[in-house]
Amino acid sequence: MQFHFKETRPWELSDDDWIENIRRLEWLAEKGILGVKEKK
């Protein structure tokens, strides 16, 4: 599953911080999607 973010990378964030942010957003998105499926 691919997530595409429209925001450009904030320059004050290092690559590692930015990667960690994306991983956290992807994890939350997956949990949200799984949560919706479980309720059906």
Backbone as CSV, one residue per row, in Angstrom:
resi,resn,N_x,N_y,N_z,CA_x,CA_y,CA_z,C_x,C_y,C_z
1,MET,0.851,-1.191,0.000,0.000,0.000,0.000,0.884,1.238,0.000
2,GLN,0.597,2.159,-0.884,1.408,3.373,-0.982,0.591,4.581,-0.546
3,PHE,1.234,5.432,0.230,0.601,6.686,0.619,1.379,7.818,-0.019
4,HIS,0.670,8.743,-0.619,1.336,9.877,-1.265,0.958,11.146,-0.527
5,PHE,1.968,11.882,-0.091,1.738,13.105,0.665,1.983,14.307,-0.231
6,LYS,1.041,15.232,-0.229,1.170,16.416,-1.069,2.181,17.400,-0.491
7,GLU,2.365,17.350,0.835,3.279,18.293,1.467,4.713,18.017,1.032
8,THR,5.459,19.071,0.799,6.879,18.897,0.531,7.587,18.730,1.869
9,ARG,8.749,18.138,1.840,9.480,17.881,3.084,9.940,19.192,3.710
10,PRO,9.594,19.413,4.985,10.095,20.617,5.668,11.615,20.552,5.755
11,TRP,12.272,21.598,5.355,13.733,21.562,5.282,14.381,21.460,6.646
12,GLU,13.670,21.883,7.704,14.288,21.822,9.032,14.358,20.396,9.571
13,LEU,13.613,19.482,8.948,13.670,18.091,9.382,14.794,17.354,8.661
14,SER,15.499,16.533,9.407,16.520,15.699,8.775,15.827,14.561,8.032
15,ASP,16.564,13.866,7.184,15.985,12.747,6.438,15.413,11.697,7.386
16,ASP,16.163,11.378,8.454,15.698,10.357,9.392,14.397,10.781,10.065
17,ASP,14.318,12.058,10.464,13.093,12.542,11.108,11.920,12.476,10.144
18,TRP,12.163,12.842,8.889,11.104,12.835,7.878,10.636,11.410,7.603
19,ILE,11.593,10.472,7.484,11.247,9.066,7.255,10.425,8.538,8.429
20,GLU,10.834,8.887,9.643,10.110,8.439,10.837,8.692,9.003,10.835
21,ASN,8.541,10.254,10.436,7.213,10.875,10.350,6.329,10.123,9.369
22,ILE,6.851,9.799,8.203,6.072,9.084,7.189,5.699,7.694,7.691
23,ARG,6.643,7.012,8.338,6.348,5.673,8.865,5.230,5.742,9.891
24,ARG,5.265,6.780,10.741,4.230,6.919,11.768,2.873,7.179,11.114
25,LEU,2.850,8.040,10.082,1.595,8.332,9.386,1.065,7.088,8.685
26,GLU,1.958,6.325,8.065,1.537,5.095,7.385,0.980,4.099,8.391
27,TRP,1.639,3.994,9.563,1.193,3.063,10.596,-0.194,3.458,11.085
28,LEU,-0.381,4.754,11.337,-1.684,5.237,11.799,-2.751,5.008,10.731
29,ALA,-2.397,5.231,9.469,-3.354,5.025,8.380,-3.741,3.548,8.297
30,GLU,-2.753,2.667,8.424,-3.039,1.230,8.379,-3.933,0.834,9.541
31,LYS,-3.628,1.328,10.742,-4.431,1.001,11.916,-5.847,1.524,11.739
32,GLY,-5.973,2.719,11.162,-7.300,3.288,10.923,-8.087,2.441,9.934
33,ILE,-7.427,2.015,8.860,-8.078,1.188,7.841,-8.476,-0.161,8.447
34,LEU,-7.568,-0.756,9.229,-7.867,-2.035,9.858,-8.994,-1.878,10.865
35,GLY,-8.995,-0.757,11.590,-10.047,-0.508,12.572,-11.414,-0.428,11.907
36,VAL,-11.473,0.224,10.750,-12.738,0.344,10.018,-13.201,-1.033,9.555
37,LYS,-12.269,-1.850,9.070,-12.630,-3.185,8.587,-13.162,-4.048,9.736
38,GLU,-12.573,-3.916,10.926,-12.982,-4.737,12.062,-14.404,-4.412,12.515
39,LYS,-14.821,-3.162,12.331,-16.154,-2.755,12.787,-17.266,-3.287,11.891
40,LYS,-16.945,-3.607,10.631,-17.990,-4.052,9.697,-18.493,-5.448,10.054
